[in-house]
Structures are given as C-alpha cells and as structure tokens.
Amino acid sequence: MASGDTARWTATPYFIYLVFITTLGPLQFGYHLAELNAPQAVITCERKSIHASTTHISEGLPQCIPMNPSQFGLVSSIYTLGGLLGALLAGPVSTMHGRLFALRATTVFFILGPIAETLARNIPVLGLGRLLSGVGSGAAIVVGPIYISEIAPPNAKGFFGAFTQIMTNVGILFTQTLGYFLSEGGMWRIILAVAGILGALELLGLTIVPESPVWLADHQKEDVAKRILQRIRGRGADINGELTGSGASPRSDDEAGEEQSLLSPPSSNLPPKQPSVTMVRAFTDSQYRPAIIVVVGVMIAQQFTGINSIIMYSVSLLQSILPTTAASLSVLISAINLIMTLACSPLPDKIGRKSCLLLSIGGMGSTSILLALGIYFNVRALSAIAVLLFVASFAVGVGPVPFILASELVGPEAVGAAQSWALAANWISTFIVAQFFPMLNEALGGRGKIYWLFAAMASIFACFIYLRVPETKGKKSVDEVWGRDDQRRRD
C-alpha cells in the first residue's frame, strides 16, 4: 500500500513479484560493486585470511592471483566500464525491443560474468568476468527503474522507485557479509559464484514476467496492455482511470485531475504519439536538455560526494585505525545503508524529491568533515560514527532519488535516452572514484584529508540541486514539472 492518494489501491502478490524479480538486477549491481572489498588482501595474495585462521579448500584453481595495487584497481574499476557500456546500450534496446527483452538479456551477462570470475586463474580472465558483470549491471540499472515506473500506480512511483536503491543495498550487504565469512584461502571464489546463481534464478523468474503495459500501449497494442495492467492490479481493480485515451469510459475533469494516467496523459485532448528520442537528440533539443543536465548532475553528485570510497574501500580505508573491526564495520555500514533506505523510502512521496536530495547531501557534507577529523586525529569512535552517519545520509536522498528523477523529468518517448545519459554519467563517475580514490588518498598523505574534498564537492552539488533541480512530487505531467504551457507544446 502506498500513501494517502493511493490508499484505494492494494499491492497484489503478482505486482510484488514483478518488483522483486525486476530489482534482482539492481541487487546484482550492488553485489558486484562491493564483492572485492572484503577479500581484497586474500585475492591479491597479501594475506591468506582476513581472520586469524586459514583454510585451503580449492583444488585445481590457484588460491589467489598475485596483483599489485594498480592491477587490482584496474580489475575493480573495469566493472564500471562494462556498466557504462551496458547503460548506453540499454536505453535504445529497451525502446526498440521492449523492457522485457532487455531485462532477460541482462541475465546472460549476470551468468557469464561470474563464471569467468569464479574460474579465473589470472588477471585478464578475472577482469573479463568483471567487465561482463558490469555490462549486465549497467543495463539492469537503466531498464529496471523504467519497468517499475511503468507498472507502479501513478501516485506511488516514488515509493516503488526507491526499491532500486533498496535492492542495490541488499546486494552490497549480502556480498559484504559473505566476504566477512569467506575471505580466506580459496573460498573467495564462492562469493563470485553466488552472483552467477542469482543471475540464473533471475532468468528463471523472468519467464512469467510480462512486457511493460506502457511500452505495449506506445506500440499500438492497447488491448494487450490493458489485459496485462488488469492482471497486475488485480481482477477486481478498476483500471479505467489509468487507461484514459485507450478506449476506457470517459471520466469527469475532476476525476481526470485526481489521478495521472499510466498509459496516456490525463487529458481528453491528447497530443499525438511522439517518436522515441535518441541520446543525441535528448541533449541537443532544448525541450529535453534541461532534464538531461539535471539527471546527469545528480548522478555525478551521487558518486563525487564519496559514497563508493566507503562501499569499495572501507576495509582498507579503516584498517589503520580499526585493525580488528574494519571488516565487521563494513558489514554494519551495509546494514545501516539498507535500513535507512527502507526507512526513508516513503520520504520522496511525502516531502518531495528535491527536499530529500538537499537534506541528504547536507548530511553527507557535514559527516565528511567529521570523518576527516576522526581519521586525522585517530579518534576511532568518531571515525566509526561518522562513517555510519555518512552512509545514513546518503540513503535519505542522494542514493534513491536520482533513479526516480531520471524517469520523471521527461516524457515516455525520452525516458530510455534520459536513463542512459544519467547512468553513463554515473558509471563514469564511479570509474573515476574506483580507479583514482586510492591514488588521490595517498597523494594527499592519507589521514582522511580526502574527505575535506568530498565535503567541498557536497557543497557545490547542494548549490546545483537548489538552483537547477525541479520538484516532481505531485506533478501530473512533464510540462507541469518544467512550467511549460501544454497547449503551446502540442502546437
């Protein structure tokens, strides 16, 4: 059940199933993002275990793969290059061939990538596996939010859209927990193999997932779209309000203004169907460019405020001041991230997307300063608390809201292009952080100084959000979001 306006609507088991299966892709994204964090020292042959005991179980496969820091950084960051490729391809593929086809295609990479990683004997094969896993993750993060947005009830899109970030955090917590217990001997390969099992389960689950009703309606298949939407909402649910303009019985103007149409705008004077928008046109066309700038900006902010310095490098970052608890603290960080994301998931629909972003980035900037001070002065309690508060602040808005905005700032004809632009920016930013954070941290002399830089970045992006990001909460159309005249746009 969503909030207020959607109290009449009850989430059916089938709808919950669709959301769960679809968000297994974002779960894989989080899983692969953090899978090398805990076992880093074991994989690179620095240590045989992150704990006191040692266990040797692998037969035929090497216990570890010798790597220097730059080689390990490449193996870690090449995942983001695959993600970038997947993000760029996913929008056009999902627009041309459907959301369901794109979702199923991602699972092929989620199976092949972990197989290569698990069986790797050398750096190139391990890197290839990470690259393939990245392609699947990048595509899933594009297509998943689109699909959920298109099957969710209009006034609960923000609530269910937040499940992208929730499941990403579930994946991070899952792999960090496995890493805590399996980072010894050759058991780190089990961590990588589990991702392949998840990919196979997702492929199996997608066999009973239907195509998006929005995509079907956009391709002149309104009858099929109506049947699918009825199945999603439940046999006795009234879907006429969501099918305005698709042959459903007409409603009064008051009723039309009360609930946004899912398959077409809530106006009796419908604009003609617009052709799909390419990534190039989305950026060059003045109608779409402001939205592209906003979604790219918030996605860059998500990474350049430092979250992946914690997700990907927390064990090595905190090892010097918390030598015995760094690995367990990483699990706690992931748990806090998940709990806060769950607790804050209704906030975008209650206080607005923009308010969530500003509250979140303000908290991240403040706690970056606390973390810098805690590490510099070697205050363990302050450092641990600052890390937890930093991650909690991220979960309030900077984590989930960018994925929601990317599907709300443009019309359906440009959603794929907007998502691809946003995720391309996000993956490039993630690559920069993954590849250069260790080197920049060392160049600054360590001791937490880099978090002063992250605090400054938070201040810059807070100004950008305040000045450039429009509020989408409660807006019934893209034109209302941007304050455009509907009639002028139709003409």
VEXTI-425825 format. One record per residue (C-alpha): x, y, z. Coordinates in steps of 0.001 Angstrom, whole numbers, plus 500000, padded with zeros to 6 digits. Layout:
XYZ ...
//
This chain:
500000500000500000 501315503434499129 500456506652500880 497417508962501006 496122509200497455 496788505553496699 495087504148499799 492399502683497490 494989500583495716 496352497354497199 499574495791496011 498768492368494583 501127489416495117 501798489399491386 502810493071491408 505148492463494364 506636489523492470 507282491706489414 509009494360491514 511127491703493253 512265489957490058 512960493250488311 515064494545491195 517282491449491237 519252493353488583 519980496301490916 520785493733493620 523435492292491297 524728495812490678 525329496311494397 526674492805494827 529357493145492156 530177496693493234 531308495524496681 532292491892496078 536056492557496101 536085494844499164 536480492323501995 538570489659500192 540949492138498512 544005491135500552 543255487425500064 542639487638496321 545880489577495750 547970487119497825 548788489676500533 547177487524503214 545689484064503435 542763485250505519 541272488462506895 540868486499510147 543381484616512245 542575481184510861 543475479922507400 541591477438505283 542657475902501998 539806474342500060 540414474944496360 541774472108494274 542958472830490750 542386476573490983 545022478879492461 544406480105495997 544994483692494876 546013485834491904 549106487994492513 548300491663491868 549860494967492748 547597497881493804 547348499347490299 546389495971488798 543774495424491482 542460498926490880 542067498092487191 540222494838487962 537909496746490312 537237499690488024 536842497732484766 533478496698486173 532367500305485810 533468500409482163 531228497422481494 528494499233483376 528914502266481151 528597500102478030 525505498403479394 523913501731480348 524497503162476865 523017500119475128 520084499501477452 518033502587476594 517895502034472814 517446498267473206 514583498601475688 512911501224473488 513180499200470279 512691495640471534 510853496127474822 511672496287478515 511244492519478968 513728491608476244 516299493966477774 515744492554481276 516260488999480046 519381489980478131 520988491316481311 520784487901482948 523063486408480275 525838488738481433 524966488042485081 525641484359484422 528672484524482117 530493487196484124 530528485327487451 531525482085485702 534644483797484330 535380485454487685 534962482230489663 537193480149487381 539807482863486782 543451481826487048 544905485157486002 544171488872485856 542817489033482260 540124486397482878 539141487952486207 538960491342484500 536857489915481654 534396488487484156 534145491821485943 533577493558482590 530729491196481627 529142491557485050 529373495315484623 527537495226481288 524655493388482923 524619495722485914 524678498868483817 521781497673481694 519766496479484691 520056499829486451 518653501518483337 515831499125482476 514756498128485973 513634501601487140 511868502194483808 509894498970484125 508952499594487760 507901503158486999 505671501882484197 503877499214486251 503590501158489525 500432503128490340 500915506791489406 500934508195492949 503308505544494302 506041505722491681 508427507343494149 507834504672496783 508384501727494455 511105503535492529 513133503608495745 513316499806495619 516063500121493025 518344501572495679 516969499278498384 517875496173496420 521241497652495498 521893497940499223 520667494390499798 523256493245497272 526005495235498991 525062493850502407 524861490310501038 528305490361499464 529920492160502429 528504489523504763 529735486685502573 533081488461502359 533379488579506119 532965484802506393 534564483615503143 537638485855502775 540195483161503419 542046480633501313 540283479946498041 536790480472499428 536626483955497910 535628482199494684 532360481168496341 531495484852496749 531859485347492995 529993482128492131 526922483123494157 526335486030491749 526038483559488856 523432481573490777 521457484773491345 521617485505487610 520235482064486761 517396482494489276 516519485878487775 516395484408484264 514053481703485539 511868484264487330 511556486422484230 509788483637482346 506438484710483868 507068488473483776 505001490357481142 506038493208478898 505537496739480250 501952497913479534 503293501401478786 505670500055476117 502890497941474605 500481500886474500 503185503022472943 503470500408470175 499728500330469366 498964497238471477 496448498830473827 494284495720474229 497241493601475355 498428496439477602 495006496635479246 494927492880479939 498395492967481471 497620496013483599 494417494347484845 496411491274485847 498970493435487666 496333495477489526 494107492513490343 490978491027488797 488561493309490612 490591496514490301 489262499443488294 491917500378485740 489785502720483648 491398505762485217 494810504501484142 493731503786480585 492295507167479650 492501507524475903 492730503759475377 489068503076474888 488056503222478542 484947505020479668 485421508767479968 485775510486483321 484929513938484517 487551516655484551 487775516421488344 488427512696488205 490997513157485459 492862515660487548 492813513373490582 494881510534489163 497553510561486459 497032508141483583 499550505332483356 499250504675479655 498433508179478429 498208511756479762 495165512637481926 493690514994479370 490832514445476946 492762516426474323 495652514018473883 498788515027471992 499870512816469119 502238509958469870 505828511142469699 508659509080468224 511361507734470533 514110510206471329 517765509276470848 520516510189473283 521915512762470866 518583514466470350 517842514417474074 520929516543474680 520716518810471634 516968519514471781 516186522475474055 512990520722475156 514907517835476746 518341519358477506 517439520852480931 516265517428482102 519430515744480835 521601518308482636 519687517710485866 519797513902485816 523465513884484805 524257516372487559 522535514438490336 524088511166489185 527567512722489288 526747514135492721 525842510639493885 529412509479493243 531568512565493745 530306513032497289 532272509882498170 529885507007498792 531917504441496856 535067505314498738 533219503627501604 531454500846499682 534525499716497715 537442500582500009 536110500743503573 538179497783504792 541500499162503525 540488502740504453 539692501907508082 542280499164508575 544886501535510039 542668502958512790 540362499934513256 542639496965512521 540458494322514171 536991495588513313 537276497095509806 535688494071508091 532831493759510573 532263497525510453 531854497235506671 529030494757507215 527446497148509733 527821500020507241 525955497996504615 523224497095507118 522763500736508140 522608501708504477 519847499170503846 517857500010506994 517971503744506330 516995503284502681 513989501214503751 513020503682506462 513360506663504132 511701505100501073 508373506955501677 510134510326502001 510294511235498274 506494510960498086 505974512797501381 508425515723501427 509454515749497768 512412514628495682 514300517917495901 513938518207499684 515289514656500092 518303515488497934 519138518663499845 518707517021503240 520831514081502155 523710515969500583 523855518371503524 524245515431505864 526943513857503700 528934517085503598 528772517501507369 529717513913508140 532574514050505613 534102516750507804 533598514596510914 535192511602509170 538159513689508049 538704514873511631 538221511401513095 540777509770510805 543271512660511055 543266512680514848 542918508885515082 539668509077517059 538198505635516489 534730506264517879 534298509488515888 535504507796512699 533130504859513100 530135507069513946 530943509462511093 531059506604508567 527696505287509719 526102508751509638 527636509396506206 526030506259504783 522733507002506535 522670510486504997 523289509009501560 520277506731501978 517930509657502668 518032511014499134 521260511003497125 521027507210496900 517455506552495679 516171509861494283 518393510151491152 516921506889489846 513411508276490370 514106511629488720 515503510119485544 512089508707484658 510035511718485814 511708514688484107 510967513655480506 508073512140478591 507885508396477860 509428508920474422 512679510112476038 512829508010479214 515277505495477729 517607508239476493 517449510105479815 518191506951481802 521126506136479546 522578509647479900 522144509539483658 523681506119484085 526524506894481686 527439509863483881 527041507725486977 529264504926485693 531982507297484511 531945508969487920 532068505583489622 535058504611487476 536883507798488443 536291507164492148 537137503446491909 540313503992489920 541725507141491467 540496507252495080 543392505117496422 545973507158494497 544471510525495421 544158509485499044 547827508526499069 548861511703497230 547126513790499897 549026511943502579 546109509830503766 544823510538507285 541354511406506000 542310514570504121 540432513439501025 537156513812502904 537654517560503020 537500517352499230 534293515311499393 532807517892501774 533606520648499279 532018518633496470 528885518189498590 528642521966498986 528977522530495235 526361519947494330 523979521220497020 524009524572495212 523388522832491884 520415520914493294 518922524031494886 519217526077491705 518594523564488890 516585520559490091 512769520963489804 510368519244492158 508428516394490519 506313515323493502 502613515702492761 503157516909489185 500793515324486663 502890515898483545 506372516746482378 505105520153481252 503911520920484774 507296519905486185 509080522423483962 506333525066483996 505658524768480274 502395525534478540 500762522241477473 498875523794474552 501975525549473181 503899522257473335 501141520439471413 501062523175468770 
//
